[in-house]
Amino acid sequence: MYAVDFDYYRAGSLADAQKLLGDHPGAKLLAGGHSLIPLMKLRLAAPPAVVDIGRVAELRGVTLSGAAVRIGALTTHTELAASADLGRAAPALAETAAQLGDPTVRNRGTIGGNIAHADPASDLPTVLVALDARINVVGPSGHRTIDAAKFFTGLMTTSLEENEIVTSIDVPVAQPGRGSAYVKFSHPASRYAVIGAAAAITLSGGTCSSVSVAIGGLVAHARRLPSVERALTDQAPSESVVAKAAAAVAADLGRDVSGDIFASAEYRTAVAPVYVKRALLAAAARASAR
Ligand SMILES: Cc1cc2nc3c(=O)[nH]c(=O)nc-3n(C[C@H](O)[C@H](O)[C@H](O)COP(=O)(O)OP(=O)(O)OC[C@H]3O[C@@H](n4cnc5c(N)ncnc54)[C@H](O)[C@@H]3O)c2cc1C
């Protein structure tokens, strides 16, 4: 199907993009186009105008600065996967980008578009929530920073306000003793997550001094698992202790699990602890190796 007619504008800079959004009510930003264009062709979205930010150089790139690595919103998944700085600072994120979709999706799709679209089956939101990332945005009221855990608010819904643009994402640099990992049960065709689990663990003297776990794919938006985190904190991450902690995912999910044509809610609920356990064990193994 063809999209409903729309006007096309190309922004030359971030300031230009802000002005174009302000001048054209209802306009949508276009980054890699891998979610917006299909929605428009299916006529699930019919913006009167699109503002193409694909060539705004100031929104692209990975920069290591002290305790955080800053990722420009237009950085593609391929660029994330190839970044040596990101591979050292937040290996789980670089690895996740490398296994997302297919080469075309990775070459065109951007981290900013991925998180603004907020598909429940996306991988990056889950990893960013577990890694305590912060999302930098600019809009008519100026700049603000949003914790990843508060950025995703519902099914394909974020805390972005009208005409706000994601400019960059800050991810804390992993310190010695901290390991992180992401594992997913992926759809065999699209590679989207049927279930995705991300974990970050800090080990001090053999026990977990900090545990951060997030889940996606089976709930409306990526979210932390506080019961699992509590169950593992101050414990040595043996396989049996981790399995017991992972089982607490049921308490965190409650009745919020969604089913679809790919997997029922019951199936996802039953399998979730397996993926949470795998993510925790992988993160703990990395933490002990650092
Ligand atoms: C076949 C296929 C398989 C895929 N598989 C996976 C997968 O396995 N895992 C996964 O995580 N993802 C997957 N994706 C999604 C892909 O990762 C893209 O990242 C995602 O489609 C959105 O990024 P984009 O740059 O293409 O955004 P666009 O499609 O250009 O935009 C998406 C939305 O975000 C808004 N937007 C874009 N940039 C910004 C910004 N800077 N600030 C504010 N709003 C913005 C747009 O207005 C639009 O509403 C897949 C996509 C396809 C088509």
The ligand as a MOL file (V3000), in Angstrom:
LIG
                    3D

  0  0  0     0  0            999 V3000
M  V30 BEGIN CTAB
M  V30 COUNTS 53 58 0 0 0
M  V30 BEGIN ATOM
M  V30 1 C 12.4960 -6.2820 9.2880 0
M  V30 2 C 12.8560 -5.5410 10.5410 0
M  V30 3 C 13.4390 -6.2470 11.5940 0
M  V30 4 C 13.7690 -5.5770 12.7770 0
M  V30 5 N 14.3020 -6.3000 13.8020 0
M  V30 6 C 14.5880 -5.6640 14.9560 0
M  V30 7 C 15.1240 -6.4050 16.0630 0
M  V30 8 O 15.4190 -7.6040 16.0020 0
M  V30 9 N 15.3450 -5.7180 17.2200 0
M  V30 10 C 15.0980 -4.3710 17.3210 0
M  V30 11 O 15.3370 -3.7980 18.4020 0
M  V30 12 N 14.6210 -3.6540 16.2880 0
M  V30 13 C 14.3610 -4.2640 15.1170 0
M  V30 14 N 13.8730 -3.5260 14.0850 0
M  V30 15 C 13.6790 -2.0480 14.2460 0
M  V30 16 C 14.9520 -1.2900 13.8410 0
M  V30 17 O 15.8660 -1.6060 14.8120 0
M  V30 18 C 14.9260 0.2760 13.8440 0
M  V30 19 O 15.7590 0.7460 14.8260 0
M  V30 20 C 13.6730 0.8710 14.1850 0
M  V30 21 O 12.8320 0.4960 13.1100 0
M  V30 22 C 13.6130 2.4120 14.3060 0
M  V30 23 O 14.7660 3.1300 13.9210 0
M  V30 24 P 14.7650 4.0890 12.6650 0
M  V30 25 O 16.0150 4.8870 12.7400 0
M  V30 26 O 14.5130 3.3110 11.4380 0
M  V30 27 O 13.5390 5.0790 13.0120 0
M  V30 28 P 12.3780 5.6850 12.0780 0
M  V30 29 O 11.5830 4.6090 11.4620 0
M  V30 30 O 12.9340 6.7320 11.1900 0
M  V30 31 O 11.5170 6.4020 13.2170 0
M  V30 32 C 10.7830 5.6410 14.1650 0
M  V30 33 C 10.0220 6.5950 15.0870 0
M  V30 34 O 10.9280 7.3050 15.9150 0
M  V30 35 C 10.8030 8.7280 15.7020 0
M  V30 36 N 12.1630 9.2520 15.7750 0
M  V30 37 C 13.2200 8.8860 15.0100 0
M  V30 38 N 14.3370 9.4960 15.4360 0
M  V30 39 C 13.9650 10.2730 16.4870 0
M  V30 40 C 14.6850 11.1530 17.3530 0
M  V30 41 N 16.0070 11.3620 17.2600 0
M  V30 42 N 13.9940 11.7850 18.3340 0
M  V30 43 C 12.6550 11.5890 18.4750 0
M  V30 44 N 11.9350 10.7800 17.6760 0
M  V30 45 C 12.5920 10.1170 16.6950 0
M  V30 46 C 10.1280 8.8680 14.3510 0
M  V30 47 O 9.4000 10.0750 14.2390 0
M  V30 48 C 9.2200 7.6580 14.3350 0
M  V30 49 O 8.0490 7.9180 15.0720 0
M  V30 50 C 13.5390 -4.1650 12.8950 0
M  V30 51 C 12.9780 -3.4480 11.8170 0
M  V30 52 C 12.6280 -4.1190 10.6560 0
M  V30 53 C 12.0360 -3.3360 9.5240 0
M  V30 END ATOM
M  V30 BEGIN BOND
M  V30 1 1 1 2
M  V30 2 1 2 3
M  V30 3 2 2 52
M  V30 4 2 3 4
M  V30 5 1 4 5
M  V30 6 1 4 50
M  V30 7 2 5 6
M  V30 8 1 6 7
M  V30 9 1 6 13
M  V30 10 2 7 8
M  V30 11 1 7 9
M  V30 12 1 9 10
M  V30 13 2 10 11
M  V30 14 1 10 12
M  V30 15 2 12 13
M  V30 16 1 13 14
M  V30 17 1 14 15
M  V30 18 1 14 50
M  V30 19 1 15 16
M  V30 20 1 16 17
M  V30 21 1 16 18
M  V30 22 1 18 19
M  V30 23 1 18 20
M  V30 24 1 20 21
M  V30 25 1 20 22
M  V30 26 1 22 23
M  V30 27 1 23 24
M  V30 28 2 24 25
M  V30 29 1 24 26
M  V30 30 1 24 27
M  V30 31 1 27 28
M  V30 32 2 28 29
M  V30 33 1 28 30
M  V30 34 1 28 31
M  V30 35 1 31 32
M  V30 36 1 32 33
M  V30 37 1 33 34
M  V30 38 1 33 48
M  V30 39 1 34 35
M  V30 40 1 35 36
M  V30 41 1 35 46
M  V30 42 1 36 37
M  V30 43 1 36 45
M  V30 44 2 37 38
M  V30 45 1 38 39
M  V30 46 1 39 40
M  V30 47 2 39 45
M  V30 48 1 40 41
M  V30 49 2 40 42
M  V30 50 1 42 43
M  V30 51 2 43 44
M  V30 52 1 44 45
M  V30 53 1 46 47
M  V30 54 1 46 48
M  V30 55 1 48 49
M  V30 56 2 50 51
M  V30 57 1 51 52
M  V30 58 1 52 53
M  V30 END BOND
M  V30 END CTAB
M  END
